[in-house]
């Protein structure tokens, strides 16, 4: 899971849909609730004693082209303006690094520059998921794994029938579609609004420590549209990239060409990793939306049914979106500011 502090890059035309900083009202166009998520995750990890490798060593966004550098300098200037208006240490905070500073910080001579966000961090997302599932089971929730929902249909005025591929039918007053890329197959109105995208992840063999923060390539040398990577405490590097080939709904087979491309990016960029090898490889289906923001709220065409899906750029907004859905389900007012996309 990639955790990034709120960015402050105004984008004309999208502002009415997105949100503003809750501290200074500055328009945010990237992850407007990311700070809420960071706070919630930290609170949950501390309260439940979850060993999830939560670290806040910063986040670096590096670039290889002059076009990327021009964008970065402009974005950084906007962040500085935001920080001055807000006064909060997390709000729009970033450091602009030249090539020499980027080389020292990133341990690579390949970068023209970088934006470094001191408040960025990383977490082992699966460990959070397992902790949440264990707590849900303890509270009496019935968990069904390896079971696909085939359809959801109305049953009278206040109930819904959820059909599974195992032949089961679950009757419920409320249904939450936390189905991300697969939402469109169950909710026709969101077909084409939430789209699948297959990512591939490589975990390397243990290597000596390089960085204690997460990295994000802009225009990496081997041709990925994006690549992100972090080093675990055990020395293994986890690196992920989008996989443009094949069926984006199919995460059963890893593409060897993508694995080699990912490894080549590490080998070509970092001298210390010139001969690094892969230890594990897997794929996973994530999603993207046209403006990069999720759909969260009650579905107009399906009263009593809610959606929390379409999490682009990692799962940064998922934790706080879950809290919002819980408020809506219980009839409570969601935390502010919140602009439900489905209303």
C-alpha positions as CSV (number, residue, x, y, z in Angstrom):
1,X,0.0,0.0,0.0
2,X,1.3,3.4,-1.0
3,X,0.6,6.2,1.5
4,X,1.1,9.7,0.2
5,X,0.3,13.0,1.9
6,X,-2.3,15.3,0.2
7,X,-1.0,17.0,-2.9
8,X,-2.1,20.5,-3.9
9,X,-2.1,20.6,-7.6
10,X,-5.2,22.6,-8.7
11,X,-6.8,21.3,-11.9
12,X,-9.4,23.5,-13.5
13,X,-12.7,21.8,-14.2
14,X,-12.4,19.0,-11.7
15,X,-12.5,21.1,-8.5
16,X,-16.2,20.9,-7.9
17,X,-16.0,17.1,-7.7
18,X,-12.8,16.8,-5.6
19,X,-12.5,18.6,-2.4
20,X,-10.5,21.1,-0.3
21,X,-8.0,20.9,2.5
22,X,-10.0,20.7,5.7
23,X,-7.5,22.9,7.4
24,X,-7.1,25.8,4.9
25,X,-9.7,25.2,2.2
26,X,-7.1,25.0,-0.5
27,X,-8.3,23.0,-3.5
28,X,-6.8,19.5,-3.6
29,X,-6.9,17.4,-6.7
30,X,-4.9,14.4,-5.6
31,X,-6.0,12.2,-2.7
32,X,-7.9,14.9,-0.8
33,X,-8.6,12.5,2.1
34,X,-5.2,10.9,2.2
35,X,-4.3,12.6,5.5
36,X,-7.4,11.2,7.1
37,X,-6.5,7.7,5.9
38,X,-3.0,8.1,7.3
39,X,-4.4,9.2,10.7
40,X,-7.0,6.4,10.7
41,X,-4.4,3.7,9.8
42,X,-2.0,4.8,12.5
43,X,-4.8,4.9,15.1
44,X,-5.9,1.4,14.1
45,X,-2.4,-0.1,14.1
46,X,-1.7,1.4,17.5
47,X,-5.0,0.4,19.1
48,X,-4.9,-3.2,17.9
49,X,-1.2,-3.9,18.0
50,X,-1.0,-4.8,14.3
51,X,2.5,-5.6,13.1
52,X,2.0,-4.0,9.7
53,X,5.5,-2.5,9.0
54,X,4.1,1.0,9.1
55,X,6.9,3.5,8.4
56,X,6.9,7.2,7.6
57,X,10.4,7.7,6.1
58,X,9.1,9.9,3.3
59,X,8.3,9.4,-0.4
60,X,10.3,10.4,-3.4
61,X,9.0,11.1,-6.9
62,X,11.8,10.9,-9.4
63,X,12.0,11.9,-13.1
64,X,14.2,11.1,-16.0
65,X,13.1,13.7,-18.6
66,X,13.2,17.5,-18.7
67,X,9.4,17.5,-19.3
68,X,9.0,15.7,-16.0
69,X,11.3,18.1,-14.3
70,X,9.3,21.1,-15.6
71,X,6.1,19.6,-14.3
72,X,7.8,18.9,-10.9
73,X,9.1,22.4,-10.4
74,X,5.6,23.8,-11.2
75,X,3.9,21.3,-8.8
76,X,6.4,22.1,-6.1
77,X,5.8,25.8,-6.4
78,X,2.1,25.2,-6.0
79,X,2.7,23.0,-2.9
80,X,4.8,25.8,-1.3
81,X,2.0,28.3,-1.9
82,X,-0.5,25.9,-0.3
83,X,1.8,25.4,2.7
84,X,2.1,29.1,3.2
85,X,-1.7,29.6,3.2
86,X,-2.4,26.6,5.4
87,X,0.5,26.7,8.0
88,X,0.0,22.9,8.7
89,X,3.3,20.9,8.4
90,X,1.6,18.2,6.4
91,X,-0.4,20.3,4.0
92,X,1.4,20.5,0.6
93,X,4.7,19.8,2.2
94,X,7.5,18.8,-0.2
95,X,11.1,19.4,-1.0
96,X,12.5,20.0,-4.5
97,X,15.8,18.1,-5.2
98,X,18.2,18.9,-8.0
99,X,20.1,16.1,-9.7
100,X,23.0,16.1,-7.2
101,X,20.6,16.0,-4.2
102,X,18.5,13.3,-5.9
103,X,21.6,11.2,-6.6
104,X,22.6,11.4,-2.9
105,X,19.1,10.7,-1.5
106,X,18.2,8.0,-4.1
107,X,21.6,6.5,-4.5
108,X,21.5,6.7,-8.2
109,X,23.1,9.0,-10.8
110,X,20.2,8.6,-13.3
111,X,17.8,11.2,-12.0
112,X,17.4,14.8,-13.2
113,X,15.7,15.7,-10.0
114,X,12.9,14.7,-7.6
115,X,10.2,15.9,-5.3
116,X,10.6,14.4,-1.8
117,X,7.6,14.4,0.6
118,X,8.8,13.9,4.2
119,X,5.4,12.9,5.4
120,X,5.0,10.0,2.9
121,X,5.2,6.4,4.1
122,X,4.4,2.8,3.5
123,X,2.6,-0.1,5.1
124,X,2.2,-3.9,4.5
125,X,-1.4,-3.7,3.4
126,X,-2.2,-7.4,3.5
127,X,-1.5,-7.4,7.3
128,X,-4.0,-4.7,7.8
129,X,-6.6,-6.6,5.8
130,X,-6.0,-9.8,7.8
131,X,-6.3,-7.9,11.1
132,X,-9.6,-6.4,10.0
133,X,-11.0,-9.7,8.8
134,X,-10.0,-11.4,12.1
135,X,-11.8,-8.6,14.0
136,X,-14.9,-8.9,11.8
137,X,-15.1,-12.7,12.4
138,X,-14.7,-12.1,16.2
139,X,-17.7,-9.8,16.0
140,X,-19.9,-12.5,14.3
141,X,-19.4,-11.7,10.6
142,X,-19.7,-14.7,8.3
143,X,-16.8,-14.6,5.8
144,X,-17.0,-16.5,2.5
145,X,-13.8,-16.8,0.5
146,X,-13.4,-18.2,-3.0
147,X,-17.0,-17.3,-3.7
148,X,-18.1,-15.0,-6.5
149,X,-21.2,-12.9,-6.5
150,X,-23.1,-13.4,-9.8
151,X,-25.9,-10.9,-9.4
152,X,-27.9,-8.7,-7.0
153,X,-31.6,-8.3,-7.4
154,X,-34.5,-6.6,-5.7
155,X,-36.7,-8.5,-3.2
156,X,-39.6,-6.3,-2.3
157,X,-39.3,-2.7,-1.2
158,X,-36.6,-3.0,1.4
159,X,-34.4,-6.1,0.7
160,X,-32.0,-7.4,-1.9
161,X,-31.0,-10.9,-2.9
162,X,-27.3,-11.6,-3.4
163,X,-26.6,-14.7,-5.6
164,X,-23.3,-16.5,-5.6
165,X,-21.6,-19.0,-7.8
166,X,-22.0,-21.6,-5.1
167,X,-25.8,-21.5,-5.5
168,X,-26.3,-19.6,-2.2
169,X,-28.7,-16.7,-1.9
170,X,-28.2,-14.1,0.8
171,X,-31.1,-11.8,1.7
172,X,-30.1,-8.4,3.0
173,X,-31.5,-4.9,3.6
174,X,-28.2,-3.3,2.7
175,X,-25.4,-4.3,0.2
176,X,-22.0,-2.7,0.0
177,X,-20.1,-3.1,-3.3
178,X,-16.5,-3.0,-2.3
179,X,-15.6,-4.7,-5.5
180,X,-13.2,-2.1,-7.1
181,X,-12.4,-3.1,-10.7
182,X,-15.2,-5.7,-10.9
183,X,-18.0,-3.3,-9.8
184,X,-19.3,-2.7,-13.4
185,X,-20.3,-6.3,-13.8
186,X,-22.7,-6.1,-10.9
187,X,-23.7,-2.4,-11.1
188,X,-24.6,-1.5,-14.7
189,X,-24.5,2.3,-14.1
190,X,-20.8,2.0,-13.2
191,X,-19.8,-0.1,-16.1
192,X,-17.2,1.9,-18.0
193,X,-16.8,4.3,-15.1
194,X,-14.6,2.0,-13.0
195,X,-12.1,0.2,-15.2
196,X,-9.8,-2.7,-14.5
197,X,-6.0,-2.4,-14.7
198,X,-3.6,-5.3,-14.0
199,X,-0.5,-4.6,-12.0
200,X,2.5,-6.9,-11.5
201,X,4.7,-7.0,-8.4
202,X,8.2,-8.3,-8.1
203,X,9.9,-9.0,-4.7
204,X,13.7,-9.2,-5.0
205,X,16.2,-11.3,-3.0
206,X,17.4,-9.5,0.2
207,X,20.0,-6.7,-0.6
208,X,21.9,-4.2,1.6
209,X,19.9,-1.2,2.8
210,X,19.4,1.5,0.1
211,X,16.6,3.7,1.3
212,X,14.0,3.9,4.1
213,X,11.4,5.6,2.0
214,X,9.1,4.7,-0.9
215,X,10.1,5.7,-4.4
216,X,8.0,6.5,-7.4
217,X,9.4,6.7,-10.9
218,X,8.1,9.2,-13.5
219,X,8.9,8.0,-17.0
220,X,11.2,5.1,-16.0
221,X,13.9,4.1,-18.5
222,X,12.4,0.7,-19.5
223,X,9.1,2.1,-20.6
224,X,6.6,1.6,-17.7
225,X,4.1,4.4,-17.4
226,X,4.8,4.3,-13.7
227,X,6.8,2.2,-11.3
228,X,6.9,2.3,-7.5
229,X,9.2,0.5,-5.1
230,X,10.1,0.3,-1.5
231,X,12.6,-1.7,0.6
232,X,11.3,-3.8,3.5
233,X,13.1,-4.1,6.8
234,X,14.3,-7.6,5.7
235,X,16.2,-6.1,2.8
236,X,13.8,-7.3,0.1
237,X,12.7,-4.7,-2.5
238,X,9.0,-4.7,-3.5
239,X,8.6,-3.1,-6.9
240,X,5.3,-2.8,-8.8
241,X,4.4,-1.6,-12.3
242,X,1.3,-1.6,-14.5
243,X,1.1,-4.6,-16.9
244,X,-0.4,-3.3,-20.2
245,X,-0.5,-6.8,-21.8
246,X,-3.2,-9.4,-21.6
247,X,-6.6,-9.6,-20.0
248,X,-6.9,-6.9,-17.3
249,X,-9.4,-9.0,-15.4
250,X,-7.1,-12.0,-15.2
251,X,-4.6,-12.0,-12.4
252,X,-3.9,-15.8,-12.5
253,X,-0.6,-15.6,-14.6
254,X,2.4,-13.3,-14.3
255,X,3.9,-12.0,-17.5
256,X,7.6,-12.9,-17.7
257,X,8.3,-9.9,-20.0
258,X,6.9,-7.6,-17.4
259,X,9.0,-9.2,-14.7
260,X,12.1,-8.7,-16.8
261,X,11.2,-5.1,-17.5
262,X,10.7,-4.4,-13.8
263,X,14.1,-6.0,-12.9
264,X,15.8,-4.1,-15.7
265,X,14.5,-0.8,-14.3
266,X,16.1,-1.6,-11.0
267,X,19.3,-2.8,-12.5
268,X,19.7,0.2,-14.9
269,X,18.8,2.8,-12.3
270,X,20.7,1.7,-9.2
271,X,24.4,0.6,-9.5
272,X,24.0,-1.5,-6.3
273,X,21.3,-3.6,-7.9
274,X,23.0,-4.4,-11.2
275,X,22.6,-8.1,-10.7
276,X,19.5,-8.3,-8.5
277,X,17.2,-11.3,-9.0
278,X,13.5,-11.9,-8.3
279,X,12.4,-14.1,-5.4
280,X,8.6,-13.7,-5.8
281,X,6.2,-12.5,-8.5
282,X,2.5,-11.9,-8.6
283,X,-0.2,-9.9,-10.3
284,X,-3.3,-8.2,-9.1
285,X,-6.3,-6.3,-10.6
286,X,-6.7,-2.7,-9.5
287,X,-8.9,-0.1,-11.1
288,X,-8.9,3.4,-12.5
289,X,-11.5,6.1,-13.1
290,X,-11.5,9.0,-15.5
291,X,-10.6,11.6,-12.9
292,X,-8.6,9.4,-10.6
293,X,-11.1,9.5,-7.7
294,X,-13.3,6.7,-6.3
295,X,-17.0,6.3,-6.2
296,X,-18.3,6.3,-2.6
297,X,-21.9,6.6,-1.6
298,X,-25.4,5.2,-2.0
299,X,-26.4,4.1,-5.5
300,X,-29.4,6.1,-6.9
301,X,-30.7,3.2,-8.8
302,X,-30.4,0.7,-6.0
303,X,-31.7,2.2,-2.7
304,X,-30.0,0.6,0.3
305,X,-27.0,-0.4,-1.7
306,X,-23.7,1.4,-1.4
307,X,-20.4,1.5,-3.3
308,X,-16.8,2.1,-2.3
309,X,-14.8,1.3,-5.4
310,X,-12.6,2.8,-8.1
311,X,-9.5,3.4,-6.1
312,X,-7.0,4.7,-8.5
313,X,-3.3,5.2,-7.6
314,X,-3.2,2.6,-4.9
315,X,-5.6,2.3,-2.0
316,X,-4.8,5.6,-0.3
317,X,-8.4,6.6,0.1
318,X,-9.8,3.2,0.9
319,X,-9.6,3.2,4.7
320,X,-11.3,6.5,5.2
321,X,-13.9,5.7,2.5
322,X,-14.8,2.6,4.5
323,X,-15.5,4.9,7.5
324,X,-17.7,7.1,5.3
325,X,-19.8,4.1,4.1
326,X,-20.2,2.9,7.7
327,X,-21.6,6.3,8.6
328,X,-24.0,6.3,5.7
329,X,-25.2,2.7,6.5
330,X,-26.0,3.7,10.1
331,X,-27.7,7.0,9.1
332,X,-24.9,9.1,10.6
333,X,-23.5,12.2,8.9
334,X,-20.2,11.3,7.1
335,X,-17.0,13.1,8.1
336,X,-16.6,16.4,6.5
337,X,-15.5,17.5,3.9
338,X,-17.0,14.7,1.9
339,X,-18.5,14.9,-1.5
340,X,-20.2,11.6,-2.4
341,X,-19.8,10.8,-6.1
342,X,-23.1,8.9,-6.3
343,X,-25.4,11.7,-5.3
